[in-house]
Amino acid sequence: MCCLASLVIDSPMEKGAGVLYVVSTPIGNLEDITLRALRVLKEVDLIACEDTRRSRKLLSHYGINKPLVSYYGPREARKVSCILEPLREGKRVALVTDAGTPLLSDPGWRLVREAIDGGIPVVPVPGPSSVLAALVASGLPLKPFTFWGFPPRRKGELRSFLRETASFPGVHVFFESPRRILTTLEVMCREWGERRVVVARELTKVHEEFIRGSLSWVKGELASREEVKGELVLLVEGGGPFREPWEEKGRRLLEEGFSLRDVAKILKVLYGAPRREVYSRLGEFTAGEGA
């Protein structure tokens, strides 16, 4: 097994010519880093960081001292050549972001594309991802899911985007700012109606929290707080309007001849469904019946 591990670590693809490693780093808890990521960061000649100050804290925690070069969004296009040059000289370079997996709403795509076009091996070093962490703990059906990054900031653009994607199946995954989350949820409520939603806050950190419910309920919950803090991943169920688990049962009971009043009592016992919400959601199926 030791020999096999050695062969994997010293892959011929990673010898001789330069190599660009795309390295995932912790999204909060510093223990969430792979042994391979630590080895690569210790062995490379240069580390390209979104923010050298934040990356230096991680590297210092693990006793890693390597030359760093900043590589962030506004200067990404200009920085590509500076990083490609050592790669062409046979140097090994690690690309990291402030947290998680590079390129997911973070800089790096231009560098990876140019490296590939130049015949330089690009080696992923997988690890932490807030998108995957949020998905697996969301309780939502995961197949398929679509990652959109940050939603449009302007309300008009956001409304247009939501209308275009309203019928997409699976789960919509977004990053969102605490300052804009309430506005985004409000517009989603108007355009999509009630859907199941999860807000994953401060993943892997001390105050990690999952807020689950309908769009309107989650919006109300966040609005009731003095302030919304932390990094957020927003997940919204797609493929049509939100359905409470008791709705189908309620419809069948109405079809069997039960009154809306009796259905509300039954659903309260079986599911704890609020009477007012039962009337609101199933009232249209009673053909004007008084209850």
CORMOLIN-V145245 format. One record per residue. PHI is phi in degrees with one decimal (999 if undefined). PSI is psi in whole degrees, 0 to 359 (none if undefined). D_CENTER is the distance of its C-alpha to the mean C-alpha in whole Angstrom. Layout:
phi=<PHI PHI>
psi=<PSI PSI>
d_center=<D_CENTER D_CENTER>
This chain:
phi=<999 -62.0 -64.3 -63.5 -61.5 -64.5 -64.8 -67.6 -65.7 -100.1 -55.6 -54.3 -62.4 -97.6 -113.9 82.7 -81.2 -67.7 -136.5 -103.7 -97.8 -101.6 -107.2 -81.9 -124.6 -56.1 -96.2 -178.5 -80.9 -65.8 -74.3 -85.2 -140.3 -81.9 -61.7 -65.6 -60.9 -64.1 -62.4 -62.5 -63.9 -76.5 -97.3 -70.0 -89.7 -153.8 -121.3 -94.1 -119.4 -66.4 -137.5 -61.4 -67.2 -70.1 -66.8 -63.2 -64.3 -64.6 -62.8 -63.9 -60.1 -103.2 66.1 -104.3 -125.0 -134.3 -62.1 -117.5 -133.0 -75.0 -147.4 -121.5 -42.6 -59.3 -111.6 -57.7 -60.4 -76.8 -85.4 -55.4 -63.1 -65.4 -90.9 -66.5 -58.6 -64.4 -63.5 -67.2 -83.7 96.1 -79.6 -102.3 -125.5 -105.5 -103.8 -128.8 -112.8 -60.4 -162.5 87.0 -95.5 -57.8 82.5 -82.7 64.0 -130.8 -64.6 143.9 -60.8 -61.7 -64.1 -62.9 -62.2 -65.9 -63.8 -62.2 -61.5 -90.4 77.4 -91.9 -59.8 -113.7 -115.2 -76.1 -118.4 -67.6 176.8 -58.6 -151.2 -65.5 -61.7 -69.2 -61.7 -67.2 -61.7 -70.2 -105.7 -75.3 85.8 -91.9 -66.4 -96.3 -114.6 -87.8 -132.7 -126.2 -96.7 -105.4 71.8 -82.6 -70.2 -55.2 -80.1 -76.5 -58.8 -61.8 -67.5 -66.2 -60.3 -61.9 -61.7 -66.4 -65.7 -69.3 -107.4 -57.2 -95.0 -61.8 -81.4 81.0 -127.0 -89.7 -118.7 -131.0 -92.3 -149.3 -83.8 -57.2 -72.6 -111.7 -61.2 -66.6 -62.7 -61.6 -64.6 -62.9 -66.2 -61.3 -59.3 -68.2 -86.4 -106.6 73.4 -76.5 -136.4 -70.6 -142.0 -133.4 -108.5 -98.2 -115.8 54.5 -57.5 68.2 -97.1 -58.5 -101.6 -55.5 -152.3 -116.6 -109.8 -118.7 161.5 -77.8 -55.7 -67.3 -67.8 -63.9 -60.1 -64.1 -62.0 -69.4 -66.2 -75.7 -84.6 -60.5 -158.4 -96.8 -121.6 93.1 -85.1 -121.2 -117.1 -108.6 -122.4 -128.9 -67.8 -106.5 75.4 125.4 -68.8 -66.7 -125.8 -68.3 -62.4 -91.0 -63.9 -63.5 -61.0 -62.7 -63.1 -63.8 -64.8 -64.1 -65.1 -82.0 107.0 -69.7 -75.6 -61.3 -61.3 -67.4 -60.8 -60.3 -66.0 -63.6 -68.2 -64.6 -71.8 -76.1 -123.5 72.2 -70.0 -63.2 -56.6 -61.4 -71.2 -62.0 -62.1 -65.7 -83.3 -108.1 -59.2 -66.2 -92.2 -94.0 53.7 82.1 -62.7 -78.7 -141.3>
psi=<323 319 319 317 321 321 322 315 319 44 136 329 335 12 153 283 170 155 135 117 130 104 125 137 165 147 359 299 119 345 345 66 141 158 323 319 318 317 315 315 330 332 340 164 337 145 122 121 148 316 111 330 316 319 325 327 316 312 319 323 326 14 33 126 102 154 137 147 135 141 85 165 298 334 13 312 321 335 343 311 326 330 328 327 307 330 318 336 1 7 156 129 136 132 123 159 178 325 137 209 125 157 340 90 22 159 157 337 315 317 315 316 315 323 315 314 331 6 18 127 136 119 114 138 88 160 220 143 122 330 309 322 318 318 311 340 5 326 2 154 131 352 118 174 153 124 122 355 216 135 162 142 321 138 318 316 324 317 315 317 315 323 322 331 9 324 3 136 175 222 133 129 129 154 147 151 144 331 335 356 320 318 316 315 323 313 321 319 317 318 325 346 194 124 160 136 150 130 115 118 134 50 135 2 178 320 32 138 141 123 112 142 196 164 312 323 315 320 315 321 314 324 333 347 148 323 142 124 162 174 137 140 127 126 128 132 135 191 27 176 155 138 126 151 339 351 315 319 317 319 318 321 320 320 332 356 0 147 159 325 313 322 317 320 317 315 331 319 315 322 351 24 131 135 315 320 325 314 319 316 330 356 326 342 1 1 43 6 135 146 none>
d_center=<36 36 37 34 32 34 34 30 30 33 32 34 31 31 34 36 34 31 28 24 22 18 17 14 15 14 11 14 17 19 20 17 18 20 24 23 21 24 27 25 25 28 30 29 31 28 25 23 21 18 20 23 24 21 21 24 24 22 24 27 26 26 30 28 30 30 30 27 27 24 22 20 19 22 24 22 25 28 27 26 30 30 28 29 33 33 31 34 36 35 32 29 26 23 20 17 15 15 12 10 11 13 13 9 10 12 16 17 18 21 22 21 23 26 26 26 29 31 31 29 27 23 22 19 19 15 14 11 8 5 3 6 8 6 7 11 11 11 14 13 15 12 15 14 10 9 7 9 7 10 12 16 17 21 21 23 21 18 21 21 18 18 21 20 17 19 20 17 17 14 11 9 5 6 6 9 12 14 17 16 14 18 19 16 16 20 20 17 20 23 21 20 22 21 18 16 13 11 10 9 11 12 10 13 15 19 17 14 14 13 14 15 18 18 17 21 21 17 18 22 21 19 22 24 23 25 22 18 17 14 10 8 5 7 8 11 13 15 19 21 22 21 23 24 26 29 29 31 33 34 35 37 39 40 41 43 45 44 44 41 42 42 39 37 39 38 35 35 36 34 31 31 31 32 35 34 31 33 35 33 31 34 37 37 38 41 43 44 45 46 44>
